[in-house]
């Protein structure tokens, strides 16, 4: 038996392949094939645009796939959410679909767009947002390069952003957030009821979440004399219960802990000053809670 798994083609592709690598799965993509190789004989991968993923999963063409919550909602797809994977192509965080207008425009809120034209790829969600705010505006589907359409081809746009830098580069300012989204592992509801496929998906979820938990963190090992242990631990005030074990020399202890990678350059010199020796920093692929 195989699990048919959709990998999002496009902007999320490389981040997804890297996340699976950290989780222990080697996925190899090719520009000439829509069927990536994977080193797990129980998984069969297919590259699918994130915008279409939820529909193919809901229809049973795929057992499961990774896509944005925004596209699940846009397609009204009836699928099982297996996991929220808080990562994106740049920052491993959430993304926002925002309403944006030219910097020089007079618009200050969605209410000012009554009777105007809005370009977006997220047509359904934008229409629902306008309706919720009592605004009647024309929503046009945008095939791409949405940022360059105002003010000539549209009065405003609804576009996805992580940092807002692309919008600012195109001299656009954000009025409001229409929708927040993050990547999800979703499953076909029939597949989710299959014992084997559900167990396989739960295993994948655990490993992917473990890989995300490890992002930005490193492990640290060090040796310390018993009499210096207290002052070494004082250097690690924010860390939760380091592992402490005895060495063959009864006067020495080994300390093993996890910390944010960004703090290492400050903490290691202080540990050395406190009496730590043999300090080793090592990368982490997964932290399974």
Backbone torsions as a table, in degrees:
resi	resn	phi	psi	omega
1	UNK	NA	143.8	179.1
2	UNK	-126.1	150.1	173.3
3	UNK	-99.0	120.2	178.7
4	UNK	-86.2	113.1	-171.1
5	UNK	-117.9	128.3	178.5
6	UNK	-91.5	127.3	175.4
7	UNK	-104.2	129.8	-175.8
8	UNK	-69.0	123.3	178.5
9	UNK	-85.2	138.9	177.9
10	UNK	113.8	-136.9	-170.3
11	UNK	-64.1	-28.9	-179.2
12	UNK	-92.1	-4.0	-171.5
13	UNK	-60.9	-53.4	-175.5
14	UNK	-66.5	-38.6	178.7
15	UNK	-64.5	-37.4	-179.9
16	UNK	-69.3	-44.8	178.5
17	UNK	-61.3	-40.5	178.7
18	UNK	-66.7	-39.5	178.1
19	UNK	-63.2	-42.6	177.6
20	UNK	-64.7	-35.7	177.7
21	UNK	-62.0	-44.6	178.7
22	UNK	-65.3	-28.1	179.3
23	UNK	-81.7	-9.7	176.7
24	UNK	110.1	7.4	-179.6
25	UNK	-113.1	125.7	177.7
26	UNK	-95.4	108.1	178.0
27	UNK	-107.0	126.9	-178.3
28	UNK	-115.2	115.4	-179.5
29	UNK	-99.4	161.2	178.6
30	UNK	-143.3	141.8	179.0
31	UNK	-67.7	-13.7	-177.6
32	UNK	-99.0	-0.3	-176.0
33	UNK	-141.8	143.9	175.8
34	UNK	-96.6	9.8	-178.5
35	UNK	-123.9	86.5	-179.0
36	UNK	-62.5	149.5	174.2
37	UNK	-83.0	145.5	177.8
38	UNK	-138.4	142.7	-175.0
39	UNK	-85.0	25.7	174.0
40	UNK	-121.4	112.8	-176.3
41	UNK	-66.2	-10.7	-179.5
42	UNK	-93.3	-0.7	-179.3
43	UNK	-119.9	137.8	174.0
44	UNK	-122.2	117.6	-174.7
45	UNK	-97.4	152.7	173.8
46	UNK	-144.8	135.7	176.9
47	UNK	-83.9	123.9	-178.7
48	UNK	-136.2	140.0	175.1
49	UNK	-58.6	138.0	-178.5
50	UNK	-56.8	-33.9	-178.9
51	UNK	-62.9	-26.6	-176.0
52	UNK	-104.5	-9.9	-171.4
53	UNK	-56.8	-48.5	-175.1
54	UNK	-60.6	-36.2	-179.5
55	UNK	-66.7	-43.5	-179.3
56	UNK	-69.3	-33.7	176.4
57	UNK	-69.6	-44.7	179.7
58	UNK	-61.8	-36.6	-178.5
59	UNK	-79.1	-10.0	178.2
60	UNK	89.2	3.7	174.8
61	UNK	-64.4	-36.3	175.0
62	UNK	-118.8	146.7	174.2
63	UNK	-74.9	-35.4	-175.8
64	UNK	-158.7	167.3	178.9
65	UNK	-171.0	168.1	177.2
66	UNK	-111.3	130.0	179.8
67	UNK	-158.9	174.7	178.6
68	UNK	-82.8	147.8	174.9
69	UNK	-59.4	-29.4	178.7
70	UNK	-60.2	-40.5	-177.9
71	UNK	-77.7	-26.3	173.0
72	UNK	-64.5	-45.6	179.9
73	UNK	-69.1	-40.3	-179.0
74	UNK	-60.3	-40.6	-178.7
75	UNK	-86.4	-6.2	-177.0
76	UNK	58.8	34.3	-173.2
77	UNK	-76.5	133.9	176.9
78	UNK	-92.4	93.8	-177.5
79	UNK	-131.9	167.5	175.8
80	UNK	-95.8	123.6	174.8
81	UNK	-80.6	117.3	-179.1
82	UNK	-89.5	-40.0	-178.6
83	UNK	-159.2	145.7	168.2
84	UNK	-92.9	118.4	-178.8
85	UNK	-109.9	100.1	-172.7
86	UNK	-79.6	80.8	173.3
87	UNK	-148.4	159.5	176.7
88	UNK	-149.0	178.5	-168.5
89	UNK	-62.4	-25.0	-178.1
90	UNK	-112.0	-46.0	-162.9
91	UNK	-119.8	1.1	-175.6
92	UNK	53.5	37.3	177.5
93	UNK	-128.5	-169.5	177.4
94	UNK	-79.5	157.9	173.8
95	UNK	-116.2	160.7	179.3
96	UNK	-124.5	139.8	165.8
97	UNK	-94.1	119.9	-173.3
98	UNK	-120.7	151.9	172.5
99	UNK	-89.0	121.9	-175.8
100	UNK	-132.0	149.4	-178.6
101	UNK	-136.0	163.4	176.0
102	UNK	-58.7	146.0	-178.3
103	UNK	-55.8	-35.0	-175.1
104	UNK	-87.1	-2.3	-176.8
105	UNK	-74.4	157.7	-179.0
106	UNK	-83.8	-6.4	-174.2
107	UNK	-68.4	135.4	-178.8
108	UNK	-120.0	-18.4	178.8
109	UNK	-155.3	172.5	179.9
110	UNK	-61.1	-27.5	-179.6
111	UNK	-62.0	-25.8	-177.7
112	UNK	-78.9	-3.5	-175.5
113	UNK	-99.6	15.6	175.6
114	UNK	-56.1	124.5	178.1
115	UNK	77.1	3.3	-178.4
116	UNK	-92.5	179.0	-179.2
117	UNK	-112.7	130.8	179.7
118	UNK	-121.2	128.1	178.1
119	UNK	-101.7	136.7	-179.7
120	UNK	-166.8	159.0	170.9
121	UNK	-88.4	-18.6	-177.1
122	UNK	-99.7	69.5	-170.7
123	UNK	-66.7	-51.6	-175.5
124	UNK	-60.7	-47.7	-179.4
125	UNK	-65.5	-35.2	178.7
126	UNK	-66.7	-42.3	178.6
127	UNK	-63.3	-40.0	178.5
128	UNK	-66.6	-36.5	178.7
129	UNK	-65.8	-43.5	178.4
130	UNK	-63.0	-43.3	-179.1
131	UNK	-63.0	-39.4	179.9
132	UNK	-65.1	-25.1	179.4
133	UNK	-100.3	7.5	177.8
134	UNK	66.7	30.3	-178.1
135	UNK	-110.6	131.9	177.1
136	UNK	-106.5	104.8	-179.9
137	UNK	-135.5	161.0	179.3
138	UNK	-86.8	126.1	179.9
139	UNK	-110.7	118.8	-179.1
140	UNK	-108.9	138.9	176.6
141	UNK	-71.6	133.5	178.7
142	UNK	-108.6	129.3	-178.7
143	UNK	-84.4	-0.8	-178.9
144	UNK	142.4	172.7	-177.6
145	UNK	48.7	42.0	-175.7
146	UNK	-62.4	-33.4	-175.3
147	UNK	-62.0	-24.5	-175.3
148	UNK	-90.9	-1.0	-174.0
149	UNK	-77.3	-37.6	175.1
150	UNK	-75.1	147.5	-0.1
151	UNK	-96.7	-0.2	-173.4
152	UNK	-74.7	-48.6	-174.4
153	UNK	-96.4	-11.9	177.8
154	UNK	-159.7	155.8	177.2
155	UNK	-83.2	-27.0	-178.5
156	UNK	-155.8	167.6	176.2
157	UNK	-133.8	159.0	166.4
158	UNK	-118.4	116.0	-172.6
159	UNK	-137.1	153.8	-179.9
160	UNK	-85.2	143.3	179.6
161	UNK	-149.7	149.7	172.4
162	UNK	-105.2	-45.4	-176.0
163	UNK	-117.2	-16.3	-176.9
164	UNK	83.8	-1.5	-175.4
165	UNK	-65.5	-39.0	179.5
166	UNK	-66.5	-37.6	177.7
167	UNK	-65.7	-44.1	178.9
168	UNK	-63.8	-36.8	179.5
169	UNK	-64.4	-28.0	178.4
170	UNK	-97.4	17.2	175.9
171	UNK	58.5	45.3	175.9
172	UNK	-116.1	149.4	175.4
173	UNK	-123.0	147.0	-176.5
174	UNK	-85.2	131.2	175.0
175	UNK	-93.0	-51.2	-174.2
176	UNK	-151.9	160.8	173.5
177	UNK	-93.6	124.5	-179.9
178	UNK	-86.7	-40.1	-174.8
179	UNK	-159.9	138.0	171.1
180	UNK	-99.9	144.9	-177.9
181	UNK	-144.2	158.7	171.8
182	UNK	-148.4	165.1	-179.2
183	UNK	-72.6	138.8	178.3
184	UNK	-126.6	148.3	165.7
185	UNK	-93.2	115.8	-177.3
186	UNK	-116.6	157.5	-178.4
187	UNK	-135.2	151.5	170.0
188	UNK	-65.2	137.5	-173.8
189	UNK	-66.0	-33.3	176.5
190	UNK	-68.9	-43.3	178.2
191	UNK	-61.9	-37.7	-178.8
192	UNK	-65.0	-27.2	179.0
193	UNK	-83.2	-10.9	176.2
194	UNK	-78.9	123.6	-173.7
195	UNK	-56.7	-46.8	-177.1
196	UNK	-65.4	-46.5	-178.1
197	UNK	-67.2	-37.2	178.5
198	UNK	-65.0	-42.9	179.3
199	UNK	-64.1	-39.3	178.2
200	UNK	-64.3	-43.0	179.5
201	UNK	-66.6	-37.7	178.2
202	UNK	-66.5	-35.2	175.5
203	UNK	-65.2	-44.8	179.3
204	UNK	-62.5	-43.3	178.5
205	UNK	-57.9	-47.3	-178.6
206	UNK	-59.7	-43.4	-177.4
207	UNK	-71.4	-38.8	178.1
208	UNK	-66.8	-43.0	178.3
209	UNK	-65.2	-35.6	176.5
210	UNK	-64.0	-39.0	178.4
211	UNK	-66.3	-38.7	178.5
212	UNK	-68.1	-40.4	178.9
213	UNK	-59.3	-28.5	-175.9
214	UNK	-86.4	-9.5	-178.1
215	UNK	-62.0	130.6	177.8
216	UNK	78.5	7.2	-179.2
217	UNK	-120.8	154.0	176.2
218	UNK	-135.2	160.6	173.8
219	UNK	-95.7	153.1	-179.8
220	UNK	-137.5	126.9	175.6
221	UNK	-118.4	145.5	177.5
222	UNK	-158.8	159.4	174.9
223	UNK	-111.1	147.9	-178.2
224	UNK	-152.5	143.1	173.4
225	UNK	-68.3	149.1	-178.0
226	UNK	-54.9	-40.1	-176.9
227	UNK	-70.8	-16.4	179.7
228	UNK	-99.7	-1.6	-174.0
229	UNK	-59.5	-45.4	-176.0
230	UNK	-59.1	-44.6	-177.7
231	UNK	-73.9	-27.7	174.3
232	UNK	-67.3	-43.5	179.8
233	UNK	-65.9	-27.6	177.3
234	UNK	-66.2	-24.3	177.8
235	UNK	-73.8	-17.1	-176.5
236	UNK	-113.2	56.8	-172.9
237	UNK	-68.3	-28.1	-174.7
238	UNK	-93.0	-4.8	-175.7
239	UNK	-86.8	148.1	-176.4
240	UNK	-97.8	114.1	170.6
241	UNK	42.1	74.7	174.6
242	UNK	-58.8	151.9	175.6
243	UNK	-82.3	127.4	-179.0
244	UNK	-121.2	126.8	-179.0
245	UNK	-135.2	158.0	-177.9
246	UNK	-83.3	145.6	174.0
247	UNK	-100.3	174.9	-179.5
248	UNK	-63.4	-30.7	173.3
249	UNK	-85.6	115.8	-172.2
250	UNK	-65.2	-12.6	178.4
251	UNK	-85.0	-6.9	-174.5
252	UNK	-118.9	151.2	176.8
253	UNK	-128.5	155.0	174.3
254	UNK	-109.1	135.6	178.7
255	UNK	-118.4	131.5	-179.6
256	UNK	-130.5	127.7	-177.2
257	UNK	-151.3	174.1	178.5
258	UNK	-122.9	139.0	179.0
259	UNK	-148.2	165.7	178.0
260	UNK	-66.9	133.2	-177.3
261	UNK	-59.1	-33.4	-177.6
262	UNK	-66.1	-17.2	-178.5
263	UNK	-94.7	-8.9	-172.2
264	UNK	-59.8	-43.2	-174.5
265	UNK	-64.4	-22.8	177.4
266	UNK	-89.5	-40.4	-172.1
267	UNK	-75.3	-41.3	-175.4
268	UNK	-59.2	-46.8	177.9
269	UNK	-60.3	-36.6	179.4
270	UNK	-69.6	-34.8	176.0
271	UNK	-64.6	-42.0	178.8
272	UNK	-61.4	-42.9	179.0
273	UNK	-65.0	-28.7	-178.2
274	UNK	-82.7	-4.4	176.7
275	UNK	112.9	1.7	179.5
276	UNK	-71.6	145.8	176.8
277	UNK	-134.7	163.3	178.1
278	UNK	57.2	41.4	-177.1
279	UNK	-73.5	126.3	179.8
280	UNK	-126.3	124.0	173.0
281	UNK	-101.5	135.0	-179.2
282	UNK	-139.0	148.7	-178.5
283	UNK	-74.3	157.1	178.3
284	UNK	-121.2	133.6	175.0
285	UNK	-94.5	-38.9	-176.1
286	UNK	-142.2	143.0	167.0
287	UNK	-127.2	106.9	-178.1
288	UNK	-94.4	117.0	-175.1
289	UNK	-79.5	NA	NA
